Amino acid sequence: MQVRPARSSDRDFIVRLAHRFAEFELPVWLDRRSVTEGTARQLERALAKTDDRSALLIAETDGSPLGFAWVHLLNDFYGGPDLAKISEIAVERDGTGAGSALMAACERWAAQRGCERLVLNVMEGNGRARGFYEHHGFEPEYTMLVKVIPGCGKAPAAG
């Protein structure tokens, strides 16, 4: 297995995996279609704007793509060195080793840029992903709390 920078020809493969970000019990204010379409839009933007502060990486075997990761630099809120953030990571099929290869590649990418920390977000209900990340040494730092404001936008149905 190898990990390489994404090419424009990887677009369809990357965008096709957007559904993976909605394959668990979502909060009531999110629906699968919105998550999938929103993720696809963000991935399109990432493909259009890779630079020295971001990368889209592809894991492949024998020229067949198995997964991707989008990693980029963030300014540290507290004024320390930049952080590297894995914004999105998905594999076509679990258990191939592509996810682990991508995690290692993201860590190398971050280290090459002098980052001391690699961060990511994961939804509370995504137990499969949380377990994968914890297996790779990630641990909770922040918890984002959400409150849906009644009458503003899409609120969950009473019930």
N, C-alpha and C positions, 0 to 999 in steps of 0.2 A: 504494500500500500504506500502511496505517496501523497503528499499534500503540496499543492501548487497554487499560485495566484489564479483567481478566476479570470476567464476571458469573456468577451462579449458573447461568444457562442454558448456559454454556460447559462445564459439568461433564462431560457425556458425551464431548465432543470431546477435552478434556484427558486424561481417564482412558483413552480409546481409544488414545491415542498412547503409553501406557506400554510397549507392545511394542517401541518404537524403542530402548529402553535395553538390549535383549538381542539386537540384530541384528549381532553380531560374535562372534568366538571368545572365549567366556567362560573364566575360570579353571576348573579341574576341580572345584573345590568349589562352584561356582554352576551352577544350571541355569536355562534360559530362563523356565520357569514361575515360579520363586521370584523372579527379578529383575523380571519383569513384574508379578506380584501385589504384591510389596513396594513397587515404584515406584508402582503405582496407589494403595496404601494411603497412602503419603506424600503423594501429590498430593491425595487426599481431605482429609487433615489440613490441607494448605496452603490448600485452598479454604475450609475451615471457619474458618481463623484468619489472615486477612490483617489487618494493622494498620499503624501508621506505620513498623514495622521490616521489613515484608515486602510483596511484591507479586507477583501473578500477572498476566502481561501476555499479550495475544493479538495476533498479527499477522493482519491480514485484508485482503482485497481485495473490494470491492463487497459487504461484509457476510458474506463466506464466510471462516471461520477457516482459516488455513494453518499455524499453529504457536503455541507458547506458551513462555514462560520464567517460572520461579519464581526470584526474587531476594530476598535478605534480608540484614539486617545481622548481623555477628558482632563480638564484642568482640575486639580485637587481643590476641593472647597476650602480646605484649611491652609492652602498655600504651599503644600509640599510638592514633590515631583508629580508629573502627570500620572494618572491612572490609566490602565488599559481596560477597556470594557468590551466584553463579548456581548454585543447587542442581540445577535440572533445566532443560533446554531441548530442545525437539523440534519438528520440522516434519513435516507430513503427507507431503511429497514434497520431496526435495532439488532444488536448482536454481531455486527460485521467488524467491529473495531474502528469504524470510521469516526465515531464520536470521540473516542479516546485519542486517535491520531490528530483530530482537529483541536482538541483541548491542548495537547502538547505543542502543536504548531502555534496556537494563540499565545501560549506561555513563552515560547521562544521569541515570537514577534514582540511581545511586551518587554522581555528582558533586553532585546537588541536596542530598544528605545529608552532604556534606563528606568523603566517602570518598576516600582517596588511592590505594587499590588495589581492583581487582575480581578475585576469585579464583574458581576452580572446580576440581572434581575430574574426572578422566577415567581410565577403566580403561586399563591399559597396552596391551591388545590392540585397542583401538578406534581403529585408524589413521585412519579416515575423520573421526571427531570430532577427533582430535588435530591433523590437518592443518587442519581448519576453524578451530580455536582459535588455532593458530599463525599462520594467515593474518590473524587479527584481533588479533595483537599479544601473545598470551599466550605465556609461556615457563615451563619447569619451575622450581619452587622447592623442593618437597619430593618425596620418593619414599616411599610407604608400602609397607613390606614386610609380607608375610603368611606365617605358618607355621600350617599346619593341625595341631592337636594330636591325635595318634592316640587313639582311644577316647572323644573328646569330641564329641558331635554328629555332623555329617555330614562324614566324611573321605572323600577320594577312594579308589576301589577300587585295590587293589594290582594291578600288572599289567605 
